[in-house]
Amino acid sequence: MSMASASISTSCVSESGMSIYDLYFDLENKTGEIKYRFMDQEIYYKVHITSNKNNILSGVALFNRSNTGETKGTPFEFQYDQEEKLFSELNLNAICK
């Protein structure tokens, strides 16, 4: 995905295969959404992009809503390496398509 792209949309799976992240980033508005699936959970996070340098996108994700009953979620910082197609948050890495 080139730096000139206005948005990024991809799906990422953790190394364990237990966590799935569907990413959508609007690079022009520095916003987006992450749909996080783990076991029977399906949680949506609003994204605020704080940096997009050297093909590394950084930001913070805040709980938005859930399809599975959760009413809150812990905000988290993340990075998405556009060249390596690697999504990471805390100590978890996910390979993206």
C-alpha positions as CSV (number, residue, x, y, z in Angstrom):
1,M,0.0,0.0,0.0
2,S,1.6,3.3,-1.1
3,M,1.7,6.4,1.0
4,A,-0.4,8.2,-1.6
5,S,-3.4,5.9,-0.8
6,A,-6.3,7.7,0.9
7,S,-7.3,4.7,2.9
8,I,-6.1,1.2,4.1
9,S,-8.4,-1.7,4.5
10,T,-7.0,-5.1,5.5
11,S,-7.6,-8.1,7.8
12,C,-4.9,-9.4,10.2
13,V,-4.6,-12.6,12.2
14,S,-2.5,-13.0,15.3
15,E,0.4,-15.4,15.5
16,S,-1.7,-17.7,17.7
17,G,-4.6,-17.5,15.2
18,M,-7.0,-16.6,18.1
19,S,-7.3,-12.8,17.4
20,I,-8.5,-11.3,14.1
21,Y,-8.3,-7.6,13.4
22,D,-10.2,-6.0,10.5
23,L,-8.5,-2.6,9.9
24,Y,-9.8,0.4,8.1
25,F,-7.7,3.6,8.2
26,D,-8.7,6.9,6.6
27,L,-5.4,8.5,6.1
28,E,-6.7,11.9,5.0
29,N,-8.9,12.4,8.1
30,K,-6.6,10.4,10.4
31,T,-9.5,8.3,11.6
32,G,-10.7,4.8,11.1
33,E,-12.0,1.6,12.8
34,I,-10.7,-1.7,14.0
35,K,-13.1,-4.6,14.3
36,Y,-11.5,-7.0,16.8
37,R,-12.6,-10.7,17.0
38,F,-11.5,-13.0,19.8
39,M,-13.3,-16.3,20.6
40,D,-16.9,-15.2,20.8
41,Q,-16.2,-11.4,21.1
42,E,-16.7,-8.9,18.3
43,I,-15.7,-5.4,19.4
44,Y,-15.4,-2.2,17.3
45,Y,-12.8,0.5,18.1
46,K,-12.7,4.0,16.8
47,V,-9.2,4.9,15.6
48,H,-7.3,8.2,15.9
49,I,-4.1,8.1,13.8
50,T,-1.3,10.0,15.5
51,S,1.6,9.4,13.1
52,N,2.2,8.1,9.5
53,K,6.0,8.1,8.9
54,N,8.3,5.7,7.1
55,N,5.3,3.5,6.2
56,I,4.6,3.0,9.9
57,L,1.1,4.0,11.0
58,S,0.6,4.7,14.7
59,G,-2.5,5.5,16.6
60,V,-4.8,4.9,19.5
61,A,-8.0,2.8,19.4
62,L,-11.0,3.6,21.7
63,F,-14.0,1.3,22.4
64,N,-16.9,2.2,20.2
65,R,-19.5,-0.6,20.3
66,S,-19.8,-4.4,20.4
67,N,-22.0,-7.0,18.7
68,T,-21.5,-9.4,21.5
69,G,-22.6,-7.5,24.7
70,E,-19.4,-5.8,25.9
71,T,-20.1,-2.3,27.1
72,K,-16.5,-1.1,27.4
73,G,-13.0,-1.9,26.3
74,T,-9.5,-0.8,27.2
75,P,-8.1,1.8,24.8
76,F,-4.9,0.6,23.2
77,E,-2.0,2.0,21.1
78,F,-1.1,0.3,17.9
79,Q,1.2,0.3,14.9
80,Y,0.7,-0.9,11.4
81,D,3.7,-1.5,9.2
82,Q,2.5,-0.9,5.7
83,E,5.5,-2.5,4.0
84,E,5.7,-5.6,6.2
85,K,1.9,-5.9,6.6
86,L,2.2,-6.3,10.3
87,F,-0.2,-5.0,12.9
88,S,0.9,-4.8,16.5
89,E,-0.6,-3.7,19.9
90,L,1.1,-4.3,23.2
91,N,2.9,-7.6,22.9
92,L,0.7,-9.0,20.2
93,N,1.6,-9.2,16.5
94,A,-0.8,-10.0,13.6
95,I,0.1,-10.7,10.0
96,C,-2.1,-8.9,7.5
97,K,-3.2,-9.8,4.0
